[in-house]
Amino acid sequence: MPLTQKQKDHLYHKLIDLKQSLSPAEGTDQSMTEETGELSNGVDNHQADHAGVYFERMREQTFRQTDRNLLKEVEDALKRMEDGTYGICEATGQEIPYERLEAVPYARKTAETQAETEKRNQEAEGYDEQITRKMKDLTNRETMDQKRSYAYERLDEEQDSK
């Protein structure tokens, strides 16, 4: 069943509220020198102090990147509303149930399709890990074969004769 105008309006306002909450705050980027109040480039500072500040900055950058990604999803959902494709699964063309859009208003796919996509991605990551492991094994075998090569045997003989 297609979304009613009331449902679309509700979801539109939900997306707008989410967009406003995710919009970046002004003046959030500050250099480490400004943040720690140090002018001496860390000469007299304890390394643990800098490690703590560095950890917090990395964590904060991760949060900001996550927010930027989510903001892009929200903006894309608003564009889909303008285009008339909002609430339609991008993979199957089926309607996304209102309950899913209520929970995740920027959803691009039905819950089932999203689950299948995530499962395929996890399988692909597992495959990549298998390939990496095989490459390491191959590299280790090649290294072992090189140690049995003629050059290594000659070096061993020379070292034994001395």
C-alpha positions as a Python dict, from the first residue, in 0.01 Angstrom:
ca = {
    (1, 'M'): (0, 0, 0),
    (2, 'P'): (151, 336, -100),
    (3, 'L'): (229, 595, 163),
    (4, 'T'): (-52, 835, 246),
    (5, 'Q'): (9, 1209, 227),
    (6, 'K'): (-10, 1225, 608),
    (7, 'Q'): (260, 956, 638),
    (8, 'K'): (480, 1133, 382),
    (9, 'D'): (443, 1463, 568),
    (10, 'H'): (530, 1297, 898),
    (11, 'L'): (840, 1130, 746),
    (12, 'Y'): (939, 1454, 572),
    (13, 'H'): (937, 1643, 903),
    (14, 'K'): (1125, 1358, 1067),
    (15, 'L'): (1396, 1381, 800),
    (16, 'I'): (1415, 1761, 831),
    (17, 'D'): (1455, 1734, 1210),
    (18, 'L'): (1724, 1470, 1165),
    (19, 'K'): (1903, 1686, 908),
    (20, 'Q'): (1905, 1986, 1143),
    (21, 'S'): (2040, 1776, 1430),
    (22, 'L'): (2321, 1644, 1208),
    (23, 'S'): (2427, 1972, 1052),
    (24, 'P'): (2789, 2044, 1148),
    (25, 'A'): (2851, 2298, 1423),
    (26, 'E'): (3069, 2597, 1339),
    (27, 'G'): (3421, 2615, 1483),
    (28, 'T'): (3453, 2248, 1573),
    (29, 'D'): (3793, 2203, 1406),
    (30, 'Q'): (4072, 2313, 1635),
    (31, 'S'): (4441, 2236, 1614),
    (32, 'M'): (4597, 2018, 1881),
    (33, 'T'): (4812, 2312, 1991),
    (34, 'E'): (4503, 2526, 2048),
    (35, 'E'): (4320, 2240, 2215),
    (36, 'T'): (4595, 2166, 2467),
    (37, 'G'): (4690, 2530, 2512),
    (38, 'E'): (5053, 2452, 2435),
    (39, 'L'): (5278, 2688, 2248),
    (40, 'S'): (5596, 2484, 2277),
    (41, 'N'): (5496, 2207, 2034),
    (42, 'G'): (5496, 1950, 2312),
    (43, 'V'): (5854, 1990, 2433),
    (44, 'D'): (5766, 2003, 2802),
    (45, 'N'): (5444, 1802, 2783),
    (46, 'H'): (5385, 1452, 2902),
    (47, 'Q'): (5330, 1201, 2622),
    (48, 'A'): (5025, 1056, 2798),
    (49, 'D'): (4857, 1397, 2786),
    (50, 'H'): (4908, 1413, 2411),
    (51, 'A'): (4797, 1052, 2369),
    (52, 'G'): (4474, 1130, 2552),
    (53, 'V'): (4408, 1438, 2340),
    (54, 'Y'): (4494, 1243, 2024),
    (55, 'F'): (4258, 959, 2118),
    (56, 'E'): (3974, 1203, 2186),
    (57, 'R'): (4036, 1380, 1854),
    (58, 'M'): (4029, 1051, 1662),
    (59, 'R'): (3710, 946, 1837),
    (60, 'E'): (3550, 1283, 1767),
    (61, 'Q'): (3654, 1265, 1400),
    (62, 'T'): (3496, 920, 1375),
    (63, 'F'): (3170, 1054, 1519),
    (64, 'R'): (3176, 1349, 1279),
    (65, 'Q'): (3238, 1122, 979),
    (66, 'T'): (2949, 900, 1085),
    (67, 'D'): (2728, 1206, 1116),
    (68, 'R'): (2837, 1329, 771),
    (69, 'N'): (2751, 991, 619),
    (70, 'L'): (2412, 991, 790),
    (71, 'L'): (2348, 1350, 681),
    (72, 'K'): (2417, 1245, 320),
    (73, 'E'): (2166, 960, 355),
    (74, 'V'): (1905, 1203, 492),
    (75, 'E'): (1967, 1452, 210),
    (76, 'D'): (1939, 1171, -46),
    (77, 'A'): (1608, 1063, 110),
    (78, 'L'): (1477, 1419, 81),
    (79, 'K'): (1579, 1421, -288),
    (80, 'R'): (1395, 1092, -338),
    (81, 'M'): (1087, 1257, -187),
    (82, 'E'): (1117, 1535, -446),
    (83, 'D'): (1169, 1282, -727),
    (84, 'G'): (876, 1069, -616),
    (85, 'T'): (1094, 760, -559),
    (86, 'Y'): (1089, 778, -178),
    (87, 'G'): (963, 460, -16),
    (88, 'I'): (1057, 241, -315),
    (89, 'C'): (1329, -22, -269),
    (90, 'E'): (1624, 65, -492),
    (91, 'A'): (1709, -302, -547),
    (92, 'T'): (1368, -463, -601),
    (93, 'G'): (1129, -179, -681),
    (94, 'Q'): (896, -294, -403),
    (95, 'E'): (737, -51, -162),
    (96, 'I'): (920, -10, 168),
    (97, 'P'): (672, -59, 453),
    (98, 'Y'): (581, 253, 651),
    (99, 'E'): (697, 85, 974),
    (100, 'R'): (1049, 52, 833),
    (101, 'L'): (1050, 412, 713),
    (102, 'E'): (922, 523, 1053),
    (103, 'A'): (1220, 346, 1216),
    (104, 'V'): (1475, 438, 945),
    (105, 'P'): (1332, 729, 746),
    (106, 'Y'): (1629, 735, 505),
    (107, 'A'): (1599, 362, 420),
    (108, 'R'): (1679, 280, 59),
    (109, 'K'): (1576, -86, 68),
    (110, 'T'): (1324, -315, 231),
    (111, 'A'): (1445, -484, 549),
    (112, 'E'): (1475, -820, 372),
    (113, 'T'): (1678, -678, 84),
    (114, 'Q'): (1901, -485, 324),
    (115, 'A'): (1965, -803, 525),
    (116, 'E'): (2057, -992, 207),
    (117, 'T'): (2292, -710, 102),
    (118, 'E'): (2464, -709, 440),
    (119, 'K'): (2497, -1089, 433),
    (120, 'R'): (2660, -1073, 87),
    (121, 'N'): (2896, -801, 210),
    (122, 'Q'): (2997, -1013, 510),
    (123, 'E'): (3054, -1314, 285),
    (124, 'A'): (3268, -1099, 53),
    (125, 'E'): (3473, -978, 351),
    (126, 'G'): (3519, -1340, 460),
    (127, 'Y'): (3634, -1428, 109),
    (128, 'D'): (3882, -1140, 115),
    (129, 'E'): (4019, -1268, 447),
    (130, 'Q'): (4057, -1618, 297),
    (131, 'I'): (4248, -1477, -1),
    (132, 'T'): (4473, -1276, 233),
    (133, 'R'): (4543, -1588, 441),
    (134, 'K'): (4621, -1790, 128),
    (135, 'M'): (4856, -1518, 4),
    (136, 'K'): (5039, -1519, 338),
    (137, 'D'): (5066, -1898, 324),
    (138, 'L'): (5192, -1880, -33),
    (139, 'T'): (5446, -1616, 63),
    (140, 'N'): (5561, -1829, 355),
    (141, 'R'): (5592, -2134, 128),
    (142, 'E'): (5791, -1933, -126),
    (143, 'T'): (6019, -1814, 152),
    (144, 'M'): (6067, -2171, 270),
    (145, 'D'): (6140, -2284, -88),
    (146, 'Q'): (6399, -2010, -123),
    (147, 'K'): (6573, -2134, 191),
    (148, 'R'): (6608, -2473, 21),
    (149, 'S'): (6751, -2315, -295),
    (150, 'Y'): (7103, -2371, -422),
    (151, 'A'): (7222, -2029, -302),
    (152, 'Y'): (7109, -2098, 53),
    (153, 'E'): (7271, -2442, 44),
    (154, 'R'): (7602, -2290, -70),
    (155, 'L'): (7584, -2026, 203),
    (156, 'D'): (7516, -2296, 462),
    (157, 'E'): (7814, -2498, 336),
    (158, 'E'): (8042, -2194, 351),
    (159, 'Q'): (7932, -2112, 704),
    (160, 'D'): (7980, -2473, 815),
    (161, 'S'): (8334, -2485, 670),
    (162, 'K'): (8448, -2182, 869),
}
